[in-house]
Amino acid sequence: MSVGRPLLHTSYASDMALFNTGTKKVAFAALLGVGLALPFVLTDDILLQLASACVAAIGAIGLNLVTGYAGQVSLGHAFFLAIGAYTGAYLSGDRGDFRAMGLGVDNMLVWLPAAGLVAGLAGVLVAPLATRLRGLYLAIVTLGLVFVGEYILTEWNGMTGGLGQGRRAAKLSLFGYRFDTDGPLLGLEVTRAQKLLLLMLVLLVIFAIAARNLARSKVGRAFSAVRDRDIAAGVIGVNLARYKTIAFGISSFYAGCAGALLYTINGRFDAGQFNLALSVLFIAMVLVGGAGTVSGAILGAFFFTLLPRFTRDVIPTVAPFVSTSSTEQFNVFQLEGILYGALVIVFLIFEPRGLFGIWIRVRNYWKAWPFSY
Amino acid sequence: MRTFLEACTRGLGQGSVYALLALGFVIIYKATRVISFAQPAFMLVGAVLVTYLVGPLGFWVAVPLAAVATAGLALGVERAVVRPMVGKPAFVVAILTLGVDQVVRVVTNGFLPSDVRHVGDPWGLRTVLIAGLSVQERHIAMLIATAALVLALFAFFRYTRMGLAMRAASYDQEAALAQGVSVGAVFAVSWAMAGALAAVAGVFSAVGGSVDQLLWIITLTALPVIILGGLDSLPGAVLGGLIVGLVQEITATYQSNIGWLGSNFSYITPYVVMMLVLLVRPYGLFGTREVERV
């Protein structure tokens, strides 16, 4: 690779490399360095939210694979998150807990892949619908999936611990080492929040690189072909049924892992959480972040996970007429709901490529600076 | 048998509300090829408006007024938010309407304090005896209102200039434009009609009960209805609504006999029926099969 001209590729391999420009390598290393340093700079409550954002990003990358890359609109992401969350919690739950059953296998290396695989299997089972249906028909059928899943969970008290009660999320333990307690990590004495963020960050990096790698492979190119025009893709020899099934399977695998991890941060969860609003939140993450890019999905996930913190802490100080109590009229929770809808509208109308698109604009401006093009 | 027939009357009443909601979705889909997820919000707006208007004006004035006001709101939303998106992929516009739904619903919820609000309908939960069956008056009212609205819609599409223009635009927008049809006006009228239908349906969903923040969920049942009937078929929406209503009420009546289904299985029967139908007929019962060219 030539140093001075980042877009000059002299071989196919360098064009298709995981980090195909030098800047990307530097930026990735810098971001990773900042991410690893954050736990030692910020306070614990922000660290926990950042950890949630990392997990949400894993889920958003998963949805982006099926919706952004393969073009199959899925409103059923909450269903797959639920499958992952309950698989993880069931495997690592205590045996003989009278309220919610469990198997007592609390090693992360067991329950995390298992949660992903079970959700992925569910995705593969749903895929035949996707191969028969297209566009909005598929969106509504996957929406039906959320309702069916929600119903099964509200009825299955032995698994969910009952509505309003909930059950404990999976235990973050690796060969007996606990990530969800204060304690030593590589010789340093760290808090639970610091450990959680480091763990989730490492997992996010693994999942993100895997997704980026998938996108540049044969499978990823097939996804893009299906998205751009599925009939044309079929004509040039892409096996539609096969790649739609793969897309749903992998996306659901990501969702399952994210679901299993998401509630380990708060500790408990109940069946009411896996509703349409959760699916829509993930769709919003992907669209506002930037559909069809891994970094866009991560940006979107961080944006929407940290948005409540912004509205609850910053807005009441600059606009004192906004109440922080949910019982009064015009409170931050209402504002949050409005903001969340309005952001989706504004982005879709003015910047359809999302936050990632804003970055592209900034980059293009400075590329030609001081000339306008 | 008696239980079964009474379940059927309930189902037809509830189904006619679904039919109204589904008609709104289908009218917008036919004009703009987009499913508007903002319908739940309009339905809630209509019901909430009636709870405020019914005191001074009475039920029979409040309902048309609320329908007109909701139609105006829908018109505004179409002009401000949806029109700039003409030509964008249907999925993107659908998600955009989800954003609209969120905003409108949060604002509307602000007008729903914790006390119970009623639409002040004249029927309540009273029943009458018809041929030995006890039938709730509200279900008869729903059926009659829906029948009247469906007839009016039929006449509108069949006999008026605007109706003809809307039918033309739904076949081929460019050809209609070339013939002098104002496609923009067609979009606007479709959204307004869908808003008004949603408002009426919202009122009837709250008849015999109260208006709360979760009333909008009923609208989502109209989604399996339109898929069942076919996205672009008005008769399909009406028939699909009635079928879904019937199946749901009959399940609700007999689900306690089948223990493993759980106690609220009727809640998801519309989705189950939809998935079963789609596996056999991917474009619904009456939908047009899409012709695809590469």
Boltz contact constraints between the chains, C-beta under 6 A:
constraints:
  - contact:
      token1: [A, 73]
      token2: [B, 91]
      max_distance: 6.0
  - contact:
      token1: [A, 132]
      token2: [B, 282]
      max_distance: 6.0
  - contact:
      token1: [A, 133]
      token2: [B, 282]
      max_distance: 6.0
  - contact:
      token1: [A, 136]
      token2: [B, 35]
      max_distance: 6.0
  - contact:
      token1: [A, 136]
      token2: [B, 90]
      max_distance: 6.0
  - contact:
      token1: [A, 140]
      token2: [B, 223]
      max_distance: 6.0
  - contact:
      token1: [A, 140]
      token2: [B, 227]
      max_distance: 6.0
  - contact:
      token1: [A, 144]
      token2: [B, 271]
      max_distance: 6.0
  - contact:
      token1: [A, 144]
      token2: [B, 274]
      max_distance: 6.0
  - contact:
      token1: [A, 147]
      token2: [B, 268]
      max_distance: 6.0
  - contact:
      token1: [A, 147]
      token2: [B, 271]
      max_distance: 6.0
  - contact:
      token1: [A, 148]
      token2: [B, 268]
      max_distance: 6.0
  - contact:
      token1: [A, 148]
      token2: [B, 271]
      max_distance: 6.0
  - contact:
      token1: [A, 151]
      token2: [B, 268]
      max_distance: 6.0
  - contact:
      token1: [A, 155]
      token2: [B, 262]
      max_distance: 6.0
  - contact:
      token1: [A, 231]
      token2: [B, 292]
      max_distance: 6.0
  - contact:
      token1: [A, 231]
      token2: [B, 294]
      max_distance: 6.0
  - contact:
      token1: [A, 232]
      token2: [B, 294]
      max_distance: 6.0
  - contact:
      token1: [A, 235]
      token2: [B, 294]
      max_distance: 6.0
  - contact:
      token1: [A, 280]
      token2: [B, 98]
      max_distance: 6.0
  - contact:
      token1: [A, 334]
      token2: [B, 106]
      max_distance: 6.0
  - contact:
      token1: [A, 337]
      token2: [B, 106]
      max_distance: 6.0
  - contact:
      token1: [A, 338]
      token2: [B, 103]
      max_distance: 6.0
  - contact:
      token1: [A, 338]
      token2: [B, 106]
      max_distance: 6.0
  - contact:
      token1: [A, 341]
      token2: [B, 99]
      max_distance: 6.0
  - contact:
      token1: [A, 341]
      token2: [B, 102]
      max_distance: 6.0
  - contact:
      token1: [A, 341]
      token2: [B, 103]
      max_distance: 6.0
  - contact:
      token1: [A, 342]
      token2: [B, 103]
      max_distance: 6.0
  - contact:
      token1: [A, 344]
      token2: [B, 99]
      max_distance: 6.0
  - contact:
      token1: [A, 345]
      token2: [B, 81]
      max_distance: 6.0
  - contact:
      token1: [A, 345]
      token2: [B, 96]
      max_distance: 6.0
  - contact:
      token1: [A, 345]
      token2: [B, 99]
      max_distance: 6.0
  - contact:
      token1: [A, 348]
      token2: [B, 92]
      max_distance: 6.0
  - contact:
      token1: [A, 348]
      token2: [B, 96]
      max_distance: 6.0
  - contact:
      token1: [A, 349]
      token2: [B, 84]
      max_distance: 6.0
